[in-house]
């Protein structure tokens, strides 16, 4: 039993590394803060959820850059 807990601790630490950023990023990405933390804490699934967060952030950044680019010529008067 003790050896199993020793092996479980690194997994929990890794899952926390996904859960803490999920807490702060969820509201900025229009997500439910508590749901994102729970999903990030689920062993094995949390790794895939971390990838989802990465691609969601990339998509939001690209959408915002496209919006800025579309408004830029209008602001310059061309």
HELIX and SHEET records of a PDB file:
HELIX    1   1 UNK A    2  UNK A   28  1                                  27    
HELIX    2   2 UNK A   33  UNK A   41  1                                   9    
HELIX    3   3 UNK A   45  UNK A   76  1                                  32    
END                                                                             
